[in-house]
């Protein structure tokens, strides 16, 4: 995951962002989100949820029907901001009979960037050794990497990537995940869309879930509490009931399962040790992102612990699925 530097500056922000096609297709509805500087933000949702339409609005490819968006403090499409943003929306498009390097030279000229950046971008995505080969000979994973190289050629502050692992084989997914993680560790802000739970769970610092055009939850960590092994058990049960409440203590396979914020681990450990108990194990209980995601998008369950629901989720009006253009 990216190493966030503690900067709370918001670099991507939308307020009430809405996109309607024609009179009946509501692709994005009243979307509020904020991406902070230096984080890898995962934009997670099923196919047709509104992810691509949102990213297209953020880079100025389409205009919103209502609401506002700002990237690096400016409206989408403004030239001053575009020079600081790199994007890969849907599949990368390059000339098939040009080499990867020559394709990037075309991109560099179009962007007004020195050609010296071409090899640097190829190096950054691990493609320098294949830069002289024709694009038509590249595997799907290599084409995706070249697309990311094209997004990096301006040395952007913000990267916006649409389904960067779409269609890749397992090895390609792993390589792209490692690449995105490394980009986040170099101080860039990365926003990526995906419908793959494992991708965002292993890559992103923070996650927002979009369904039928609305943000239904944010800040997913999937944590359900704490797992604890401590002796003697009877006395530990009494102390834990005092600390987190009797309803917050359960037992499973010889361990206590606590319904408590993992941030309280040190406090709970201190109380137990102070009471003369022997703590041999104390760790967060992780809920899988799959469990959380299915609960949220199924619409039949309460929002799980550790998840911050977006405003007015209960009042959300279903939207028509997003057209992919």
N, C-alpha and C positions, 0 to 999 in steps of 0.2 A: 504494500500500500504506500501511497505517497506520504512523504514526511512533511506534515503541515508545519509552517513556521510560526503559527500563532497569530498571523495577521488576520484580523476580522474584516478587512476591507472587502466590500461586495463588488465583484467585477462583472457579474452577470445578474441582472435583476429584471423580473417581469411583474407587472401589476395588472390584474384583470385581463390578461392577454387572451384574446378570443379570435378564432378564425372560422368563418362560415363560408362554405362554397355554395354559391347559388342561394336558393331559398330553404333548402332542407338539410344540407350536410354540415353538421357542426363537428369540426375536427378537433378544435381546442376550445375549452370553455372556461373563462374566468380564472386563468392560471396565474398563481403567485408563486414565485420561487426566487431564491437568492443563492448564488454560488460565490464562495469566498476565495480570496487570493491564495494560491498555493495548494489547493485541494484537488483531488480527483473525485469528481462528482458523477455518480452513476444515475442515469435517467432510465428507470426500469419500468417496463410495461409490456403487455401482450401486443402482438402484431395488430396494427390498426388502432392503437390507443391514442395516437396524436404526437408521438415522439418526433418523427421526421418533419411534420408540419411545424412543430415548435422550433426545431433547429433551423429550418429554412427561414423562419421569421427572425431568428436571432442574428443571422448573417445577412439579412436584407434581400433574400431571394424572392420572398413574397411579403405582402403587407398584411398586417393584422386587420381584422374587421373592427375590433375594439380593443381598448387597453393599451398599455405601453410596455416597451422593452428598452433596456439600456445595457450596452456591453462596453466595459471600460469607460463608463460615464457618459457615453454618447448613444444616440439612436442607431439602430442597425442600418448598415449600408453607408454610413458617413465615412468619407475617405480617410479622415484622420484616425478612425478606429480600425478600419479594414487593414491598414498596414501593420497592425499589432495583433491581428487575429489570423490563425490558420484553421482551415476547415476541410473536412472530408465528408460530404453529404451524399449518401447512397454510394453506388459503386464508382471507383475512380475511372475517369475517361482519359485515355492517352492515345497517341498515334501508334497503331500496332507495328508498323515497320520501322519506327525509330527505336533507337536504344533507350534504355531507361535514363541514361545520362543526357542524351539529346532531348528527350521529352522534358526533363527538368530544366534544361537550358531554355526551352520555349517558355516554361512557366516563369523562370527567372527574368527573362526579357519582358514578359507581360507585366510582371510585378515591379519592374525597375530595380531588380536586385542584381548585384555583381555576380558573375558566373562562378566566382570562387566559392560561393555558397552551395553550388551543386554537389561537389564531392563531399563537403561537410555534411550536407543533408543525407546523402547516401550512406556515409559512415555512421551517422546517428541511428539509422534504421537497419544497419547491418547488411547493406546492399552494395557496397562499393565494389566488391569482387565481381558482381554480376552487372555492373553499370553499363558495360559495353554491349551486352546482349540485347536483342530486340525484345520489345515489350510483348510481342506475340508469343514468345517462347517462355514467358514467366508462368509459374504456377499461380493459383488464385491467392495464396498467401503472399507471394512475392509482389503481386499486383497491389494488394492491400498495403504492403510495406512501402511501395513506391508512392502510393496515394498519400500516406502519412508523410513521406519525405517531401512531397509537394506542399503539404500543409506547413511543414517546418521551414521551408526555404526562406521565409521572411524573418526567421528567428522570432516567432510570435510570443506574446505574453500569455495568450489564451488559445487553447486548442479545442475545437468543437468537432467531435467525431461521431458519425452516425453508423451504428452497428459495425464497428471495425472488425469484428470476428465473424461476421455473417458469411456462411458458406464454407468456412475453413474446416479442414480436417483437425483431429485432436492435437496433432503436433503444431499445426498452424495457430490454433487457439492459444496454446501455451506460449508460443513465441510472441504473438501479438500482445498477450497479457503482460509478459515480461517487459516488452517494449514500452507499453503504456505506463506501467509501474515505474520504469526508469525515467520516463519523461516527467512524471509527477515528482520524483525525487530530485529533479534538477531545478525545481522552483517554479515550473510552469503551472498554470491553472488548466486543468483538463476537464471538459464535460463530455461524457460519452453516453450515447443511448444504447440500450440493449434489451432483448427479451430473454437473455440467458442469465439465470440466477447465479450460477457458479462464476460467471465472468465478473459480475459486479461485486459479488461477495469477496472474491479474492483480489480484486484490483482497486476498489474504490474506498475512499475515506468516508464518504457520506453518500446516502442513497435517497432518491425521491421516487415514489411509485406513482405512475400516471395510469389512469383507467378511464376509458371513454372520454378522453380530453380533459380530465380533471386530475389535479394532484391530490391523491387520497392519503398519503402519509409521507413523512420525511424523517431523516435521522435514524434510519434503520440500523440497529446493531444486533437485533435478535436475542438480546440477553434476557433470560427469564429469572435470574436469581443467583444463588450461591450454593455450591456443593461443599459439604463439610464433614470431615471425619474427626471425631473427638471422643475421649474417654475420661471418666466413666460416663456412660450413655445417659443414665437416669438423671444425674445431676446436670449434665449438659442440656438435656431437654428442658429442665426448669429454667436455667439461665437464658437459653435462647428464647423461651416464651416471654421472659421479661424484656428482652432486647427488641425482638421483632413482632411480638404478639403470638399467642398460641395458634391463631389461624395462619400465621406465616411460617409454621414449622411442620415439615412432613419428613417421613423416613423412607428410604428406598435402598435396598441392597447394602445395608449396613452403614449408610451415610445419611446425614441430614440434608434435606433440600429446603433452602430458605427462600421465601418470597421477599427479597430485599435487594436494593440497589447494590451492584457490585462495588460501587464506590465506598460502601460501608464496611468493606472487608477488614480494614485495619481496626476500625472501632470494635467490630464483633470479636475479632481475634483478641484484642486487648481485654475485653470483658471476660472472655473465657479463661485466658491465662491468669488474669487477676483473681479469678475464682478458684484457681488451683487445678484447672483442667488441662489435659494434654492434647493439644491440637496437632494432628499429624498430616492433615490435608485441608486446604481451603482454596477454592478456585471458582471462577465464574461458571455458571451453567449456561451454555450457549444454545439458544434456539436457532435452528437452521433458518436461513433466509427463505428457504422453500416453504416452511411452515408458516412464517409470517406473511409471505407474499400470497399464499393460497387463502389464508384467513382474510386478508384485506380485499383481494379481488373477488373472493367468493361472495362477499357482501352479506354473510349470514352470521358473522362472529364479531365480538367486540374487538377493538384494536388491542393487540397484545401488549404486555409490559415492555417498556423500553422504546416504544414507537410513539412519535409525536404526530397525532392526526392533523391533517390539513383542515383549515376552517370550513365549516358548513358541509362536511362530508355527507352527513345524513340527508342533507337537503339537495344533494347533487342530482341533476337531471341527466339521465342517460343521453349520450350523444351518439350520432351516427359515426361508425368507424372511419378513421382517417383514410382518404384516398392516397395511394403512393404514386407520385407523378415523377 
